[in-house]
Each structure stands twice: as structure tokens, then as C-alpha cells.
Amino acid sequence: MCQNAEMEKATAIWMDGEMVPWDGAQVPFLTHALHYGTAVFEGIRAYQTPDGTAIFRLREHIERLGRSARAYGIPWDYDVETIMEACRRVLRENGLEAGYIRPLVFYETGAIGLNPAAARVRTGIAAWEWGAYLGEEGIRNGIRVRISSWRRISGESFIPTAKGSGQYLNSVLAKQEAVATGYDEALMLNADGNVSEGSGENLFLVRDGVVFTPPIAAGILDGITRASVIDLLRSEGIEVREANLTRGDLYGADELFLTGTAAEVTPIREVDDRAIGTGKPGPITRQAQSLYSDAVSGKLESWRHWLDFV
Ligand SMILES: Cc1ncc(COP(=O)(O)O)c(C=O)c1O
């Protein structure tokens, strides 16, 4: 699927307990979140398994949604179980056997100044079919990335570990610049000049058989795919270390890959027009891809607790 393809509409969206027709799930123009980005969200995937549809690490995603809401002071009353069940319901009622799930908690109307306290807090959950975020060809042969001229938001002005909607303007700038200049994706450095992550993915580097990934302190999102890939690789006896990485480390890497719910495990074949390793996805990247795809599709008994059956 092309990165810019139109999204596949499903039929209904969960809005605070009601299933609303897809095109009818609308918000008023004076929605606070529309003006100031005062919302938090999640991105979750469900996969087909031999035992039916399963949502990957659903609880961890909903717990992160709650932490994002708390981080930005959004009074969110739902408990984790209710939202988990709502995600399953959205898949069921849309007849989706696999797909992407997007919960959003946002300030709607009731306040239009910067203090959102008087605005109503609303929660919606949509789901739809979504193929490889960085393209099937990218998954197979790797993508071309550039170092963004934009720096990743820092903890001094935002909360990098939260998925706050407004903070994604930073990712949008980096992504637009990358695509406009002929690349598939952007990698951002942080304010210290160390590597942080992609516009919507975490980064891994392989050198001499050891896997490295920037630490949370580098201002990254604490990715659930990142954590899963670390566990999967370590369980195969591969050493994984969190370490600050420089732009030069990227150029000299044997292998590089991105991880994310949308991007899954996507190899990087070039950074700033320099080939990485052999210019083809390397063996550890391939292993991470196959472990992850086996885990999400229920083929690995020891990681079945990551699956939430619909
Ligand atoms: C900025 C950013 N980094 C990393 C990720 C990957 O996180 P996860 O693996 O939890 O989807 C995402 C996607 O949610 C993201 O938006």
C-alpha cells in the first residue's frame, strides 16, 4: 500500500459508548483539540491468528493512553477494561479481522481560551484496514531516510513519552520535509545532537552483532513495539543495549531498522544517500521482522500473553 493512499473507511466509530456511523462521527468547529492540539491518542494493531483476531498488547496501549492523559492533565474517567472492551467491539462491529485501532481522548467544546478545564472531555475509537505504513516494498527491501533539519521536541517544552496530539506537529514537519525531498521517512536528532527516533517510529542500530537503541532519556516515545523487539531479540540470545547514538554512528552501522505499531519492523537501506551495510536488510533485521510477525500472529507460545483475543 502506498504511503499516501486514501484510508479504507470502516462503518462505525465508537464515541463515548455509542457506535456512530463513520461519516456521522463529527465534532463541532470550536472543539478545543482542533484549535490547540489538546488531545492524546494511541495506535494499536489487531492481527489474524489461528485462534481468531487478536489485538497486540492492548492493555499496554490503553495504559499508555491513560498516562498520556494524566501527563497533559486531561481528566479522563474511563477505566482500562472499559476501553479495552470498546476496542474489541469496534473491530467486531466493523467486521474487521485485522486492522489499525485509533483511540483519541480530546477536549471538545465548553472552553475556547487556553485553559481547557471547562471543556467536555470526549473519547472516540476508530478502526480500519491499514497495510504496511512505510509500504510493502519498504518492508521487503528497506526504506530511504534522511536526517531531518528539525530537532525532536524535548522534555523542556513537551512530554516526549506521551502521545499528545499537538506535539505531532513536530513529526509532521519532519515527515513533510523528508517526503518533499525524495525520502521515505525522517530521523530526528534531539536538542543534544544525539539520534532520537523517526517521525512515528523508534530506531535500532546493529554493529558487530550487537543491537543498540536510543534510551528513553533521548526524548523518544517509549514504544511498545520497541519494548517487544528488545524482549524478542534478547530471548534469542542477542545482546541489546540502550545507548546514545550520533549521526556518524548511523552512517557506519551494519544494519538499521525502525519499529512501530504502524511501521512494524521496517529496514532502513539508506541514510542521507549513504547505503547502510550492504544496502539490503541484514540478518538481525530479518530476524527481528520474523520474530515480531510470529509474535503478533500467535505463532510464539511464550509470547501469547501479548495477545488479546477479540
Ligand atoms: C513518535 C513515535 N515514536 C515511536 C512510535 C512507536 O511506538 P509504538 O511501538 O508504541 O507504536 C510512535 C507510534 O506510536 C510514535 O508516534
Ligand as a Chemical Component Dictionary entry (heavy atoms), coordinates in Angstrom:
data_LIG
# 
_chem_comp.id                   LIG 
_chem_comp.type                 NON-POLYMER 
_chem_comp.pdbx_formal_charge   0 
_chem_comp.three_letter_code    LIG 
# 
loop_
_chem_comp_atom.comp_id 
_chem_comp_atom.atom_id 
_chem_comp_atom.alt_atom_id 
_chem_comp_atom.type_symbol 
_chem_comp_atom.charge 
_chem_comp_atom.model_Cartn_x 
_chem_comp_atom.model_Cartn_y 
_chem_comp_atom.model_Cartn_z 
_chem_comp_atom.pdbx_ordinal 
LIG C1 C1 C 0 6.899 9.450 17.732 1  
LIG C2 C2 C 0 6.710 7.978 17.790 2  
LIG N1 N1 N 0 7.745 7.185 18.103 3  
LIG C3 C3 C 0 7.613 5.852 18.173 4  
LIG C4 C4 C 0 6.419 5.221 17.917 5  
LIG C5 C5 C 0 6.297 3.732 18.030 6  
LIG O1 O1 O 0 5.576 3.407 19.190 7  
LIG P1 P1 P 0 4.741 2.065 19.293 8  
LIG O2 O2 O 0 5.697 0.958 19.007 9  
LIG O3 O3 O 0 4.237 2.036 20.688 10 
LIG O4 O4 O 0 3.671 2.140 18.270 11 
LIG C6 C6 C 0 5.305 6.003 17.588 12 
LIG C7 C7 C 0 3.995 5.378 17.331 13 
LIG O5 O5 O 0 3.173 5.300 18.204 14 
LIG C8 C8 C 0 5.441 7.398 17.535 15 
LIG O6 O6 O 0 4.399 8.179 17.217 16 
# 
loop_
_chem_comp_bond.comp_id 
_chem_comp_bond.atom_id_1 
_chem_comp_bond.atom_id_2 
_chem_comp_bond.value_order 
_chem_comp_bond.pdbx_ordinal 
LIG C1 C2 SING 1  
LIG C2 N1 SING 2  
LIG C2 C8 DOUB 3  
LIG N1 C3 DOUB 4  
LIG C3 C4 SING 5  
LIG C4 C5 SING 6  
LIG C4 C6 DOUB 7  
LIG C5 O1 SING 8  
LIG O1 P1 SING 9  
LIG P1 O2 DOUB 10 
LIG P1 O3 SING 11 
LIG P1 O4 SING 12 
LIG C6 C7 SING 13 
LIG C6 C8 SING 14 
LIG C7 O5 DOUB 15 
LIG C8 O6 SING 16 
# 
